Amino acid sequence: MNETRLTLAVQKKGRLAEGGLDLLKRAGVKLAYGRDDLLRRSENQPIDLMLIRDDDIPSFVASGACDYGIVGENVLYEAQNKTARMADLEIALKLGFARCTLKLAAPKYGAITKASDLEGKTVATSYPALTAAYLKERGVNAEIVEMGGSVEVAPRMGVADAICDLVSTGATLEANGLAAFETVLESEAVLVRRKGAQKEDVTETAERLIERFKGVIASRQTKYILLNAPKDRLEEVRAILPGTDAPTVAPVVGRDDVVAVHAVCTEAVFWSTLEQLKAAGARSILVMPIEKMMA
């Protein structure tokens, strides 16, 4: 492998894999398809992808086998709490996808409703190091039971008194008679690297890739709004537009009482936002996604 090429570790399968590959595609990185299940090469950037298990990504980056990695914060912090050599890993950029929440949960209507209630109890989890660290910080002594999957059935089967598991909608907890009572970690996909250990010959590539990632993330969160507004209610309309400081205002041909407003909105645009704009006299309201954005 050419040493001047940046090596990026990405999860081989799953939600992080899909999100990571989509992010690279949107950032203009064109990947060649080959027979190698482990390595994929970019055709237009000096970047190589290592496709590996998500649990292995922190080790690959910490050892220097990969320059950067895309991994969930939950996996990163579990590795850092488990192995001292992972302390040199740092987050270069939060990527805004694969969001999930690690929560403590216990049987509904039971006696366990807060972390301190776990004193002397057992907690089943796939994140033993993270869970142990969280409870230790709060002075709680509990036995951690490590499980590779089906954590939510542990209390019902008598394996543990409570669990610490990833929660999205809460439907799985509900189906197993559990209720979440405390958040251990809010997680999302992150780009990680070793502190101060980047190879000089990939620095430029890394900086360019990170800037492109930032542009993709910004465009996902940003919308372009076009509308016509009564000139005498322009300030009212501007106040409603979310996350915009200076929209473009232009005359409308044949109308002295109406102006066209174009705005880049950096905050969420909800149906309620459109209803407020309409109530303020705005008409012909269009909301469009932004494909690329660079500050």
C-alpha positions in Angstrom: 0.0 0.0 0.0 1.3 3.4 -1.0 2.3 5.3 2.2 1.0 8.6 0.9 -2.6 7.3 0.8 -4.8 7.9 3.8 -6.3 4.7 5.3 -9.8 5.0 6.7 -11.4 2.2 8.7 -15.2 1.7 8.1 -17.6 -0.8 9.5 -18.0 -3.8 7.1 -21.7 -4.2 7.6 -24.6 -2.5 9.2 -25.9 1.0 9.7 -22.5 2.6 10.3 -21.3 1.0 7.0 -24.2 2.4 5.0 -23.9 5.8 6.6 -20.1 5.9 6.2 -20.1 4.9 2.5 -22.9 7.4 1.8 -20.9 10.2 3.5 -17.9 9.4 1.4 -20.0 9.3 -1.8 -21.5 12.7 -1.0 -18.0 14.0 -0.2 -17.0 13.1 -3.8 -14.9 10.1 -3.0 -15.4 7.5 -5.8 -14.7 4.0 -4.7 -13.5 1.2 -7.0 -15.2 -2.2 -6.6 -12.9 -5.2 -6.4 -12.7 -8.8 -5.1 -11.0 -7.8 -1.9 -13.5 -7.9 1.0 -11.1 -6.0 3.3 -9.8 -3.2 1.2 -11.5 -0.7 -1.2 -9.5 1.9 -3.1 -10.7 5.4 -4.1 -10.3 6.2 -7.8 -10.1 9.9 -7.4 -8.6 10.6 -4.0 -5.5 9.2 -2.2 -7.7 7.2 0.2 -8.0 3.5 1.0 -10.9 2.0 3.0 -10.4 -0.9 5.4 -13.7 -2.7 5.9 -13.7 -4.3 9.3 -15.9 -5.1 12.3 -17.0 -2.0 14.3 -15.5 -3.3 17.5 -12.1 -3.6 15.8 -11.9 0.0 14.4 -10.6 1.6 17.6 -7.7 -0.9 17.7 -6.9 -0.4 14.1 -6.6 3.4 14.5 -4.9 3.2 17.9 -2.2 0.9 16.5 -1.6 3.1 13.4 -2.8 0.4 11.0 -5.4 3.0 9.9 -5.1 6.8 10.0 -8.8 7.5 10.7 -11.9 5.5 11.5 -15.6 6.0 11.4 -17.1 4.4 14.5 -20.0 4.9 17.0 -19.2 6.8 20.1 -20.6 3.9 22.1 -18.0 1.6 20.6 -15.2 4.2 21.0 -15.9 4.9 24.7 -16.4 1.2 25.5 -12.9 0.6 24.0 -11.4 3.5 25.9 -12.8 2.4 29.2 -11.6 -1.2 28.6 -8.1 -0.6 27.3 -5.6 2.1 28.4 -3.9 2.4 25.0 -7.1 3.6 23.5 -6.7 6.9 25.5 -4.8 8.4 22.6 -7.8 8.3 20.3 -9.7 11.5 19.8 -12.8 12.6 17.9 -11.9 14.6 14.8 -15.5 15.2 13.8 -19.0 14.2 14.8 -20.8 12.9 11.7 -24.5 13.4 12.6 -25.8 9.9 11.7 -26.3 6.5 13.4 -27.6 8.2 16.5 -28.6 6.0 19.5 -28.8 6.2 23.3 -27.3 3.9 25.9 -29.8 3.7 28.8 -30.2 1.9 32.0 -33.5 0.1 32.3 -35.3 -2.1 34.8 -38.7 -3.9 35.1 -41.6 -1.5 34.9 -43.2 -0.6 38.2 -40.3 -2.3 40.0 -38.1 -0.9 42.8 -35.3 0.2 40.6 -35.9 3.7 39.3 -32.5 5.4 39.5 -28.8 4.5 39.4 -28.4 4.4 43.2 -31.1 1.6 43.4 -28.6 -0.6 41.6 -26.3 -0.9 44.7 -25.7 -4.6 45.2 -27.7 -5.5 42.1 -26.7 -7.1 38.8 -26.8 -5.3 35.5 -26.7 -7.1 32.1 -25.1 -5.3 29.2 -23.1 -5.5 26.0 -21.1 -2.5 27.2 -19.6 -3.7 30.5 -16.7 -1.1 30.6 -18.9 1.9 29.9 -21.6 0.7 32.3 -19.1 0.0 35.1 -17.4 3.4 34.6 -20.8 5.2 34.7 -21.9 3.4 38.0 -18.4 3.9 39.6 -18.6 7.6 38.9 -21.8 7.6 40.9 -20.5 5.5 43.7 -22.7 2.5 42.9 -21.4 -1.0 43.4 -23.1 -3.4 41.1 -22.2 -6.7 39.4 -21.9 -6.4 35.6 -23.0 -9.3 33.6 -21.7 -9.1 30.0 -24.0 -10.3 27.3 -23.4 -10.4 23.5 -27.1 -9.9 22.6 -30.7 -10.3 23.8 -29.8 -8.1 26.8 -33.4 -7.0 27.2 -34.6 -10.5 28.3 -32.1 -10.7 31.2 -34.4 -9.5 33.9 -37.3 -11.7 32.8 -35.0 -14.7 32.7 -33.6 -14.0 36.2 -30.1 -13.3 34.8 -29.9 -9.7 36.0 -31.9 -7.1 37.9 -31.5 -4.4 35.3 -29.9 -3.8 31.9 -27.8 -1.2 30.1 -28.6 -1.3 26.4 -29.0 0.8 23.3 -32.5 2.3 22.9 -34.1 3.9 19.9 -37.9 3.9 20.1 -38.2 2.0 23.4 -40.5 -0.6 21.8 -38.2 -3.5 22.6 -38.0 -2.4 26.3 -41.8 -2.1 26.4 -42.2 -5.6 24.9 -40.1 -7.0 27.6 -41.8 -5.2 30.5 -38.9 -2.8 31.0 -38.7 1.0 31.4 -35.6 3.2 30.9 -34.7 5.4 33.8 -31.3 6.9 33.1 -29.2 7.9 30.1 -25.6 6.6 30.1 -24.6 8.0 26.7 -26.0 9.9 23.7 -24.1 8.4 20.8 -23.6 9.1 17.1 -21.1 8.2 14.4 -17.7 10.0 14.8 -14.5 10.3 12.8 -11.6 9.2 15.1 -7.8 9.5 14.9 -4.7 9.2 17.2 -3.8 12.4 19.0 -0.8 14.1 17.2 0.1 10.9 15.4 -1.1 11.7 11.8 1.4 11.0 9.1 2.6 14.2 7.5 2.1 12.9 4.0 -1.7 12.4 4.5 -2.4 15.6 6.5 -3.6 17.5 3.4 -5.8 14.7 2.3 -7.3 14.4 5.8 -8.0 18.1 6.1 -9.7 18.2 2.7 -11.8 15.1 3.6 -12.8 16.6 6.9 -13.8 19.9 5.2 -15.9 18.0 2.7 -17.5 16.0 5.5 -18.4 19.2 7.3 -20.0 20.5 4.0 -22.1 17.3 3.7 -23.2 17.5 7.3 -24.1 21.2 7.0 -26.1 20.5 3.8 -28.1 17.7 5.5 -29.2 20.0 8.3 -29.8 23.0 6.0 -32.7 23.9 3.7 -33.2 26.5 1.1 -36.5 28.4 1.2 -38.1 30.5 -1.5 -41.3 32.4 -1.0 -43.2 35.6 -2.0 -44.0 37.9 0.9 -46.0 41.2 1.2 -43.5 44.0 1.4 -45.2 45.6 4.4 -44.9 42.2 6.4 -41.3 41.4 5.4 -39.8 41.8 8.8 -42.5 39.5 10.3 -41.7 36.9 7.7 -37.9 37.2 8.3 -38.4 36.7 12.0 -40.1 33.3 11.4 -37.4 31.9 9.1 -35.4 29.5 11.2 -31.6 30.0 11.6 -31.1 32.7 8.9 -29.6 36.1 9.4 -29.7 37.8 6.0 -32.1 36.4 3.4 -31.9 37.7 -0.1 -34.9 40.0 -1.0 -35.7 40.7 -4.6 -38.5 42.5 -6.4 -41.3 40.6 -8.1 -41.9 41.5 -11.7 -45.2 43.4 -12.0 -45.8 43.7 -8.3 -44.8 46.7 -6.1 -46.4 45.3 -3.0 -44.7 41.9 -3.0 -41.0 40.8 -2.8 -39.3 37.4 -3.3 -37.4 36.0 -0.4 -34.6 33.4 -0.7 -33.1 32.1 2.5 -30.7 29.4 3.7 -32.1 28.0 6.9 -29.7 26.3 9.2 -32.4 25.0 11.6 -35.2 22.5 11.1 -38.1 23.6 8.9 -41.3 22.0 10.2 -44.8 22.1 8.8 -45.6 24.5 11.6 -43.0 26.9 10.2 -44.7 26.9 6.8 -48.0 27.5 8.5 -46.6 30.5 10.4 -45.1 31.9 7.2 -48.5 31.5 5.4 -50.3 33.2 8.3 -47.8 36.1 7.9 -48.8 36.5 4.3 -46.2 34.4 2.6 -47.2 32.6 -0.6 -45.6 30.2 -3.1 -43.4 28.7 -0.4 -40.8 26.2 -1.6 -38.5 24.2 0.7 -35.6 22.5 -1.0 -32.7 20.3 0.1 -29.1 21.6 -0.4 -26.8 19.0 -2.0 -23.5 20.6 -1.2 -22.4 23.4 1.1 -19.1 25.0 2.0 -18.7 28.0 4.4 
